[in-house]
Amino acid sequence: MANERNRVYAWEFPIRFTHWINVICIVALSVTGFYVGNPFMYAVSSKQYIMGWMRLIHFIAAYAFLMSMIIRIYWAFMGNKYACYTVWFPFSGKKLGEFFDALKFYLFLSKKPPYTVGHHALAGFTYLIVYLLFVFEIVSGFALYSVNHKGAIWQALGGWLVGIMALPIIRLYHDLVMYVLIAFTLIHVYFSWYSDSREKNGLMLSIFNGYKFITGKESDI
């Protein structure tokens, strides 16, 4: 058929799995972290364990978040070209041009979509920054946790940061980055939908089934 479109398996299972684990963890960590820092409901009985449950959920989500990041970094070396770590560093001449073309599209200065199967240069560099923020949240979180938990594992995961930064500063940055990640999530959802509506390549569905449609205009097939 003339309008038949081919499909490319862009997002392998580890990519989709870690994406949704990160979504769940960010929601859980944000809600419970906000409560731990500023409780918005209080126990009226000694049998209620609200703060305890909030802390437990926060810790479980933190460990899940850590494991998700380890898997994602591993798959950046073992996965297909769309998962490769090289997409995070768009510093070649061609990639820089793609970076600014995508930027103009998202700033509504151009109507031409990026047309890529995987991450275009702007998205790749954005994810590099986001992953660095993820790492900081993990390290700073374990730094705060290490204050009351001694041992080599806690020192390695984040306790060393206490020797570099004061605890109130670590806590402040830990909270501020949380708000940055929440803002990024909202922007990410909006622009993913916007790109999908313009490119019509199944972007939103691809994070569920891994497949994207191609039109022949993509530069990374």
Residue, then its C-alpha position, 0 to 999 in steps of 0.5 A: m500500500a502507498n501509505e504503508r509505514n515500516r516499523v523499527y524496534a527502537w526501545e528495547f525492553p530494558i529501556r522501557f522497563t527502566h523508564w517506567i520504573n523511574v516514573i514510579c520512583i520519581v512519583a513515590l520519592s517526591v510524595t514521600g520526600f515532601y511528606v518527610g520534610n513537611p508532614f501534611m497529615y498527622a497520626v492521631s493514634s499510637k497505632q498509626y505509623i504514617m511517618g514510618w510508612m512514608r520513610l519505608i516507601h521512600f527507602i524502597a523507591a530509592y533502592a529501586f531507583l538506584m538499581s534502575m540507573i545501574i541497569r540503564i547505564y549497563w544498557a547504554f553499553m550493551g543495547n542497540k544504537y538507540a540506547c547507546y551512551t553516544v547519543w548523550f554527547p551531540f558535539s559533532g558538527k552534524k549533531l550540533g546542527e540537529f541540536f539547534d534544529a530541534l531546539k527551534f522546533y520546540l521553541f515554535l520557531s520552526k515547523k519541521p520536526p526532528y525526524t529521528v528514530g531514537h533520541h535526536a541531539l537535543a533529547g540526548f543531551t537533555y537526558l545526559i543532564v537528567y541522568l546526572l541529576f538522577v545520580f545526584e539525587i541518589v548520592s545526596g539521598f544516601a549521604l543524608y541516610s549515611v548520617n545515622h547508618k555507618g558502614a562502607i556501603w553507605q560511605a560509598l553510596g553517598g556518605w563521602l558527600v558529607g565531607i564535601m558539603a554541609l548537611p543543610i546544603i545537601r538537603l536543600y539541593h536534594d529538594l531543589v533537584m526534586y522540583v526540577l525533575i518534576a518540572f522536567t517530567l511535565i515538560h517531557v510529557y507535553f513535548s513528547w505528545y507534541s512531537d508525536s502529533r507532528e511526526k506521526n511516528g507512534l512516539m507515545l506508543s513506542i515507550f510501551n511496545g518499543y516500536k516507532f514508525i518511520t517515514g524515510k526522513e529519519s537521519d538515524i535509521 
